[in-house]
Amino acid sequence: MRHDKPARKVIKEARWLLLRNPQNWKTPKQQVRLEGLLAANQALMTVYLMKAELKTLWTPSTACGWRSALKQWLRHAHESEIPALVQFAKWLKGYWRGLVSRVRWPMHTVQLEGINNRIKVIKQMAYGYRDSEFFCMKIKSVFPGNP
């Protein structure tokens, strides 16, 4: 749509409508506007549907099921032949191990920030010591569990 300036303006003005979740729409008019926008541009409709499908991946039931759903999503992204979507799929594919570990061991970022903060406090208290083994032992004593 680089050469079609009016169509580009319509899409740019509807950006927040595309990003907003349907349950957060304020008026039914927004649904009609979105449907018209998606009907006018096939590539945009494909990306919008892929976005919705990707959102469902973040509520997995099992790690194995999630992995197969991710593989299917990546395959659909490559088959779409939309350059931006293919590039995003390649980028996402590199992070699959970290994503699947998040599915296996769900942990909120709040917990991770708390752990990082405690480690920083231990590090500040141990300022000047050169023994990294003792530092690791202190961390393990604060967070008992898997060695």
C-alpha positions in Angstrom: 0.0 0.0 0.0 3.0 2.3 -0.4 1.6 3.9 -3.5 -2.0 4.1 -2.4 -1.9 7.1 0.0 -5.6 7.2 1.0 -5.8 3.5 1.8 -2.6 3.8 3.8 -4.2 6.7 5.8 -7.3 4.6 6.6 -5.1 1.7 7.9 -2.9 4.0 9.9 -6.0 5.6 11.6 -7.3 2.1 12.4 -4.1 0.9 14.0 -5.5 0.9 17.5 -8.6 -0.9 16.4 -6.4 -3.7 15.0 -4.4 -3.9 18.2 -7.3 -3.7 20.7 -8.9 -6.9 22.0 -12.5 -7.3 20.7 -13.8 -7.4 24.3 -12.4 -3.9 24.8 -14.2 -2.3 21.9 -16.4 0.6 23.1 -19.0 0.7 20.4 -20.4 -1.8 17.9 -19.4 0.6 15.2 -15.8 -0.4 15.8 -16.6 -4.0 14.8 -18.2 -2.8 11.5 -15.2 -0.6 10.8 -12.8 -3.5 11.5 -14.7 -5.9 9.2 -14.6 -3.3 6.4 -10.9 -2.7 6.9 -10.1 -6.5 6.9 -12.3 -7.1 3.8 -10.4 -4.4 1.9 -6.9 -5.9 2.5 -6.3 -9.6 2.4 -2.8 -9.5 3.8 -4.0 -7.5 6.8 -6.8 -9.9 7.4 -4.3 -12.8 7.4 -2.0 -11.1 9.8 -5.0 -10.2 12.1 -6.1 -13.8 12.2 -2.6 -15.0 12.8 -2.4 -12.6 15.7 -5.5 -14.0 17.2 -4.2 -17.5 16.8 -0.9 -16.6 18.4 -2.8 -15.2 21.4 -4.4 -18.6 22.0 -0.9 -20.1 22.3 -0.3 -18.2 25.5 -2.9 -20.3 27.4 -1.5 -23.8 26.9 -2.7 -27.0 28.4 0.5 -29.1 28.1 4.0 -28.4 26.9 3.7 -31.1 24.1 0.4 -29.7 22.9 1.8 -26.2 23.0 4.9 -27.2 20.9 2.8 -28.8 18.2 0.5 -25.7 18.1 3.5 -23.4 17.8 4.9 -25.6 14.9 1.5 -25.3 13.2 1.5 -21.5 13.7 5.0 -21.2 12.3 4.0 -23.3 9.3 1.0 -21.1 8.6 3.1 -18.0 8.9 5.6 -19.3 6.3 2.8 -20.4 4.0 1.2 -16.9 4.2 4.3 -15.5 2.3 3.8 -12.1 4.0 7.4 -10.9 4.5 6.8 -9.3 7.9 5.0 -12.3 9.2 7.6 -14.7 7.8 10.4 -12.6 9.5 8.5 -12.6 12.8 8.1 -16.4 12.6 11.8 -16.9 12.0 12.5 -14.7 15.0 10.0 -16.5 17.2 11.3 -19.9 16.2 14.7 -19.1 17.8 13.0 -18.7 21.2 11.0 -21.9 21.3 13.0 -23.5 24.0 12.5 -20.6 26.4 8.9 -20.4 25.5 8.3 -24.1 26.1 10.1 -23.9 29.5 7.7 -21.1 30.4 4.9 -23.5 29.7 6.4 -26.3 31.8 7.3 -24.1 34.7 5.0 -21.1 34.8 6.6 -18.2 36.7 5.4 -14.6 36.8 7.9 -11.9 36.0 7.1 -10.4 39.5 8.7 -13.5 41.0 11.7 -13.3 38.8 12.2 -9.6 39.7 12.0 -10.5 43.4 14.6 -13.2 42.9 16.9 -10.8 41.0 16.5 -8.2 43.7 17.4 -10.6 46.5 20.5 -11.7 44.5 21.5 -8.0 44.1 21.2 -7.4 47.8 23.4 -10.4 48.5 25.9 -9.2 46.0 25.9 -5.7 47.6 26.4 -7.2 51.1 29.3 -9.3 49.8 31.1 -6.4 48.1 34.8 -6.9 48.4 34.8 -10.7 48.8 36.6 -12.6 46.0 35.1 -16.0 46.6 32.5 -16.7 44.0 31.8 -20.2 45.4 30.7 -18.6 48.7 28.5 -16.2 46.7 26.8 -19.1 44.9 26.3 -20.9 48.3 24.7 -17.8 49.8 22.2 -17.6 46.8 21.4 -21.4 47.1 20.8 -20.9 50.9 18.3 -18.1 50.3 16.5 -20.1 47.6 16.3 -23.7 48.7 15.0 -26.2 46.2 16.6 -27.7 43.1 20.4 -27.6 43.3 
